[in-house]
Amino acid sequence: MTDRAKTAVICGGTAGIGRATAHAFAQAGFRIAVIARGEEGLADTRAELEEKGTMTLAISADVADAEAVDKAAERIEAELGPIEIWVNAAMATVFGPVNKTSAAEYKRVTEVTYLGFVHGTLAALRYMESRNRGTIVQVGSALSYRAIPLQSAYCAAKFAIRGFTDSLRCELIHTNSRVRLTMVQLPAHNTPQFDWSRNKMQKRPQPVPPIHTPEVAARAILRAATDAPRELWLGRASFQAIIGNMFMPGLLDRMMAKQAWNGQMTDEPASDEQPDNLFQPVVGLHRLEGRFGDQTKGKALGLSSETVGKLAAGALALVMVFGVAVVVAIAS
């Protein structure tokens, strides 16, 4: 660690993808600030990072509380130095059909998973815009393009994040700002969310395969923070969901109705005694990985949305050239 090390903030950095991201940025030489609710998870994460020699600040705050996020940012600036990278990764979800999800549950998921990103972005901008530099990374999902059953609150929040991010990006371009904004669209990962999210289903939840390790996402988030593409799409499932929904949304509606319904449930019955983290942090589950380690993949292809667009344009051009050649051949 040197005095020239930069500061990265990870919201939701005490478990799963957020925790893996904190480790990835620490390994890259950043000072790390972690924002989360649970004191246990914060203490464990800080200890792991400090053991590796990383200057770390762990702050207990609920990202749904805008004032608390602002105060956290102020403290980070004072104790670690200028915030160069801000990663919004905190999330909450409810597994269950719409007619079994309450208004209060929708409100809470929205406050954490959508407004938490807004609060973090606003806090980062207050410092980044005055310096005219910095990078904000929104940890998104393929579900921000293609919604699935049994997670309506989460999918809606991810859609909202993408809309908010697109609007802000236009504003930054309009003002010629050098603050960079990027979004990473992720596939399924093996995280503790499937052990502590509120569950209204009769079976225990699981990620829809293929399932990746949290480190796969962390590497993509670090890459996005470094290169700042408009969006970074990660994994085959993300490409299929995003591109497929552009061309055949009705077909995907029917496919998701069958495959994503049972695909989100294990054969294990749900337990009424399982605590959830919707309104308060749980104890003992702030881990890097979930319980699906035997099914995970350690690699995934990641492409920027710009690259995907160029590949699609190239493929379309080839199809047109082939079509013209066929027509000419027939005519001759």
C-alpha positions as CSV (number, residue, x, y, z in Angstrom):
1,M,0.0,0.0,0.0
2,T,1.3,3.4,-1.0
3,D,0.1,7.0,-0.4
4,R,-0.9,7.0,-4.1
5,A,-3.4,4.2,-3.6
6,K,-6.9,5.3,-4.7
7,T,-10.1,4.8,-2.8
8,A,-12.9,2.5,-3.9
9,V,-16.3,2.3,-2.2
10,I,-18.3,-0.9,-2.2
11,C,-22.0,-0.7,-1.1
12,G,-23.2,-4.1,-0.1
13,G,-19.6,-5.3,0.3
14,T,-19.9,-7.8,3.1
15,A,-21.2,-10.9,1.3
16,G,-21.4,-12.6,-2.1
17,I,-20.5,-10.4,-5.1
18,G,-19.9,-7.3,-3.0
19,R,-17.5,-9.0,-0.7
20,A,-15.6,-10.6,-3.7
21,T,-15.5,-7.2,-5.3
22,A,-14.0,-5.7,-2.2
23,H,-11.2,-8.3,-2.4
24,A,-10.7,-7.8,-6.1
25,F,-10.2,-4.0,-5.7
26,A,-8.0,-4.6,-2.6
27,Q,-5.8,-6.9,-4.7
28,A,-5.6,-4.2,-7.4
29,G,-4.1,-1.8,-4.8
30,F,-7.1,0.3,-3.7
31,R,-8.0,1.5,-0.3
32,I,-11.4,0.0,0.4
33,A,-14.5,1.5,2.1
34,V,-17.3,-1.0,2.7
35,I,-20.9,0.1,3.4
36,A,-23.4,-2.4,4.7
37,R,-25.9,-2.8,7.6
38,G,-24.6,-5.8,9.6
39,E,-21.8,-5.2,12.1
40,E,-20.8,-8.9,12.0
41,G,-20.3,-8.9,8.2
42,L,-18.5,-5.6,8.3
43,A,-16.1,-6.8,11.0
44,D,-15.3,-10.0,9.1
45,T,-14.8,-8.3,5.8
46,R,-12.6,-5.6,7.3
47,A,-10.5,-8.2,9.1
48,E,-9.9,-10.2,5.9
49,L,-8.9,-7.1,3.9
50,E,-6.6,-5.7,6.7
51,E,-4.9,-9.1,7.0
52,K,-3.8,-8.6,3.4
53,G,-2.5,-5.1,4.2
54,T,-5.4,-3.1,2.7
55,M,-6.4,0.1,4.4
56,T,-10.0,-0.5,5.1
57,L,-12.9,1.5,6.4
58,A,-16.1,-0.4,7.3
59,I,-19.3,1.7,7.8
60,S,-22.6,0.5,9.1
61,A,-25.4,2.2,7.0
62,D,-28.6,1.2,5.3
63,V,-28.4,2.3,1.6
64,A,-32.1,3.0,1.8
65,D,-31.3,5.9,4.1
66,A,-30.0,8.7,1.9
67,E,-28.7,10.7,4.8
68,A,-26.7,7.8,6.2
69,V,-25.1,7.2,2.8
70,D,-24.2,10.9,2.5
71,K,-22.6,10.8,6.0
72,A,-20.7,7.6,5.0
73,A,-19.3,9.3,1.9
74,E,-18.2,12.3,3.9
75,R,-16.4,10.1,6.4
76,I,-14.7,8.1,3.6
77,E,-13.4,11.3,2.0
78,A,-12.1,12.5,5.3
79,E,-10.5,9.2,6.4
80,L,-9.4,7.5,3.2
81,G,-9.1,10.3,0.7
82,P,-10.9,11.2,-2.6
83,I,-13.4,8.6,-3.8
84,E,-12.3,7.5,-7.3
85,I,-14.6,4.5,-7.7
86,W,-18.1,3.9,-6.2
87,V,-19.6,0.5,-6.7
88,N,-23.4,0.1,-6.0
89,A,-24.0,-3.6,-5.3
90,A,-26.4,-3.7,-2.3
91,M,-29.6,-5.6,-3.0
92,A,-32.6,-7.2,-1.4
93,T,-35.3,-9.5,-3.0
94,V,-38.4,-11.5,-2.3
95,F,-39.0,-14.9,-3.9
96,G,-42.7,-15.4,-4.6
97,P,-45.6,-14.6,-6.9
98,V,-47.0,-11.1,-7.1
99,N,-50.2,-12.0,-5.3
100,K,-48.3,-13.3,-2.3
101,T,-45.9,-10.2,-2.1
102,S,-47.1,-7.4,0.1
103,A,-46.9,-3.7,-0.6
104,A,-44.5,-3.2,2.3
105,E,-42.2,-5.9,0.7
106,Y,-42.3,-4.2,-2.7
107,K,-41.5,-0.9,-1.0
108,R,-38.5,-2.3,0.9
109,V,-37.0,-4.1,-2.1
110,T,-37.4,-0.9,-4.1
111,E,-35.8,1.2,-1.4
112,V,-32.7,-1.0,-1.2
113,T,-32.2,-2.4,-4.7
114,Y,-33.2,0.7,-6.6
115,L,-33.1,3.8,-4.4
116,G,-30.0,2.4,-2.7
117,F,-28.3,2.8,-6.0
118,V,-29.7,6.3,-6.5
119,H,-28.5,7.4,-3.0
120,G,-25.0,5.9,-3.6
121,T,-24.8,7.6,-7.0
122,L,-25.9,11.0,-5.7
123,A,-23.3,10.7,-2.8
124,A,-20.5,9.9,-5.3
125,L,-21.5,12.6,-7.7
126,R,-21.3,15.3,-5.0
127,Y,-17.5,14.7,-4.8
128,M,-16.7,13.4,-8.3
129,E,-18.4,16.3,-10.2
130,S,-16.5,18.9,-8.3
131,R,-13.2,17.2,-9.2
132,N,-14.5,16.3,-12.7
133,R,-13.3,12.7,-12.4
134,G,-14.3,9.3,-10.9
135,T,-16.2,6.2,-12.0
136,I,-19.5,4.9,-10.8
137,V,-20.3,1.2,-11.3
138,Q,-23.9,0.0,-11.2
139,V,-24.0,-3.8,-10.5
140,G,-26.9,-4.8,-12.7
141,S,-28.3,-8.1,-14.0
142,A,-29.6,-9.7,-17.1
143,L,-32.9,-9.3,-15.2
144,S,-32.7,-5.6,-15.9
145,Y,-33.6,-6.5,-19.5
146,R,-35.5,-9.8,-19.2
147,A,-37.8,-10.1,-16.1
148,I,-38.6,-13.6,-14.8
149,P,-41.5,-14.9,-12.6
150,L,-41.2,-15.1,-8.8
151,Q,-38.9,-12.0,-8.5
152,S,-41.1,-9.2,-9.7
153,A,-39.8,-6.7,-7.1
154,Y,-36.2,-7.4,-7.8
155,C,-36.6,-7.3,-11.6
156,A,-38.5,-4.1,-11.4
157,A,-35.8,-2.5,-9.3
158,K,-33.1,-3.6,-11.8
159,F,-35.1,-2.2,-14.7
160,A,-35.4,1.1,-12.8
161,I,-31.6,1.2,-12.2
162,R,-31.0,0.8,-15.9
163,G,-33.4,3.7,-16.7
164,F,-31.9,5.9,-14.0
165,T,-28.4,5.2,-15.3
166,D,-29.2,5.8,-18.9
167,S,-30.8,9.2,-18.0
168,L,-27.8,10.2,-15.9
169,R,-25.4,9.1,-18.6
170,C,-27.1,11.5,-21.0
171,E,-26.7,14.4,-18.5
172,L,-23.0,13.7,-18.0
173,I,-22.5,13.7,-21.7
174,H,-24.5,17.0,-22.1
175,T,-22.3,18.7,-19.5
176,N,-19.0,17.3,-21.0
177,S,-18.4,15.7,-17.6
178,R,-15.4,13.4,-17.2
179,V,-17.2,11.4,-14.5
180,R,-17.6,7.9,-15.9
181,L,-20.7,5.7,-15.5
182,T,-20.9,2.0,-16.3
183,M,-23.3,-0.9,-15.6
184,V,-22.5,-4.6,-15.4
185,Q,-25.2,-7.0,-16.4
186,L,-24.6,-10.3,-14.5
187,P,-25.9,-13.8,-14.8
188,A,-26.6,-16.1,-11.8
189,H,-24.0,-16.4,-9.1
190,N,-23.5,-18.6,-6.0
191,T,-24.1,-16.1,-3.2
192,P,-25.8,-16.2,0.2
193,Q,-28.8,-14.4,-1.1
194,F,-30.5,-17.7,-1.7
195,D,-30.1,-18.5,2.0
196,W,-31.3,-15.2,3.5
197,S,-33.8,-13.6,1.1
198,R,-37.4,-13.6,2.0
199,N,-39.1,-16.6,0.5
200,K,-42.8,-17.1,-0.2
201,M,-42.4,-20.3,-2.2
202,Q,-42.9,-23.8,-0.9
203,K,-39.3,-24.8,-1.8
204,R,-36.0,-23.3,-1.1
205,P,-34.8,-20.9,-3.8
206,Q,-31.8,-21.4,-6.1
207,P,-30.2,-19.4,-8.9
208,V,-31.2,-20.4,-12.4
209,P,-28.2,-22.3,-14.0
210,P,-25.6,-21.7,-15.2
211,I,-24.2,-20.6,-11.9
212,H,-20.9,-18.7,-11.5
213,T,-18.6,-18.0,-8.5
214,P,-18.8,-14.5,-7.0
215,E,-15.2,-13.9,-8.2
216,V,-16.4,-14.1,-11.8
217,A,-18.6,-11.1,-11.1
218,A,-15.9,-9.3,-9.1
219,R,-13.4,-9.5,-12.0
220,A,-16.0,-8.1,-14.4
221,I,-16.8,-5.2,-12.0
222,L,-13.1,-4.4,-11.7
223,R,-12.8,-4.4,-15.4
224,A,-15.8,-2.2,-15.8
225,A,-14.4,0.3,-13.3
226,T,-11.1,0.3,-15.3
227,D,-12.4,0.5,-18.8
228,A,-15.8,2.1,-18.2
229,P,-17.8,0.6,-21.1
230,R,-21.4,1.8,-21.4
231,E,-22.4,-1.7,-20.2
232,L,-20.5,-4.9,-19.7
233,W,-22.5,-8.1,-20.4
234,L,-21.2,-11.1,-18.6
235,G,-21.9,-14.8,-19.3
236,R,-23.8,-16.8,-21.9
237,A,-27.1,-16.6,-20.0
238,S,-27.0,-12.8,-20.0
239,F,-26.4,-12.6,-23.8
240,Q,-29.2,-15.0,-24.4
241,A,-31.6,-13.1,-22.1
242,I,-30.8,-9.6,-23.3
243,I,-30.6,-10.3,-27.0
244,G,-33.4,-12.8,-27.0
245,N,-35.7,-10.3,-25.3
246,M,-35.0,-7.7,-28.0
247,F,-36.2,-10.0,-30.8
248,M,-38.7,-12.5,-29.3
249,P,-40.1,-11.2,-25.9
250,G,-43.4,-13.1,-26.3
251,L,-41.6,-16.4,-26.8
252,L,-39.4,-15.7,-23.8
253,D,-42.5,-14.9,-21.7
254,R,-43.7,-18.5,-22.3
255,M,-40.3,-20.0,-21.8
256,M,-39.8,-18.2,-18.5
257,A,-43.2,-19.2,-17.4
258,K,-42.1,-22.8,-17.6
259,Q,-38.3,-22.9,-17.1
260,A,-37.7,-20.0,-14.7
261,W,-40.6,-21.1,-12.4
262,N,-39.3,-24.5,-11.4
263,G,-35.7,-23.4,-12.2
264,Q,-35.7,-21.1,-9.2
265,M,-36.7,-23.9,-6.7
266,T,-34.7,-26.8,-5.2
267,D,-36.3,-30.0,-4.1
268,E,-35.9,-28.9,-0.5
269,P,-38.9,-27.7,1.4
270,A,-38.8,-24.1,2.6
271,S,-38.5,-23.5,6.3
272,D,-40.7,-21.1,8.2
273,E,-37.8,-20.6,10.7
274,Q,-35.3,-19.4,8.1
275,P,-34.5,-15.7,9.0
276,D,-34.4,-13.2,6.1
277,N,-32.5,-9.9,5.6
278,L,-35.3,-7.8,4.1
279,F,-35.7,-5.4,7.0
280,Q,-32.7,-6.3,9.2
281,P,-29.4,-8.0,8.7
282,V,-29.1,-11.7,9.5
283,V,-26.4,-13.2,11.7
284,G,-24.0,-16.0,10.6
285,L,-24.6,-15.9,6.8
286,H,-22.3,-13.1,5.7
287,R,-20.2,-15.4,3.5
288,L,-18.5,-15.1,0.1
289,E,-20.4,-18.0,-1.4
290,G,-23.7,-19.8,-1.1
291,R,-24.5,-23.5,-0.9
292,F,-24.2,-24.3,-4.7
293,G,-20.4,-24.6,-4.9
294,D,-20.6,-28.0,-6.6
295,Q,-22.5,-26.4,-9.6
296,T,-20.4,-23.3,-10.1
297,K,-18.4,-22.1,-13.1
298,G,-15.2,-20.1,-12.5
299,K,-15.1,-18.3,-15.9
300,A,-17.6,-16.4,-18.1
301,L,-17.2,-14.4,-21.3
302,G,-17.7,-10.6,-20.8
303,L,-18.2,-8.2,-23.7
304,S,-19.0,-4.5,-23.7
305,S,-22.4,-3.6,-25.2
306,E,-20.5,-1.6,-27.8
307,T,-18.7,-4.8,-28.9
308,V,-21.9,-6.7,-29.0
309,G,-23.4,-4.0,-31.2
310,K,-20.5,-4.1,-33.6
311,L,-20.6,-7.9,-33.8
312,A,-24.3,-7.8,-34.5
313,A,-23.9,-5.2,-37.2
314,G,-21.1,-7.3,-38.8
315,A,-23.3,-10.4,-38.7
316,L,-26.2,-8.5,-40.3
317,A,-23.9,-7.2,-43.0
318,L,-22.7,-10.7,-43.8
319,V,-26.3,-11.9,-44.0
320,M,-27.1,-9.1,-46.4
321,V,-24.1,-9.8,-48.6
322,F,-25.0,-13.5,-48.6
323,G,-28.5,-12.6,-49.6
324,V,-27.5,-10.4,-52.4
325,A,-25.1,-13.0,-53.7
326,V,-27.8,-15.6,-53.7
327,V,-30.2,-13.2,-55.6
328,V,-27.5,-12.5,-58.2
329,A,-26.7,-16.1,-58.6
330,I,-30.3,-17.0,-59.2
331,A,-30.8,-14.1,-61.6
332,S,-27.8,-15.1,-63.6
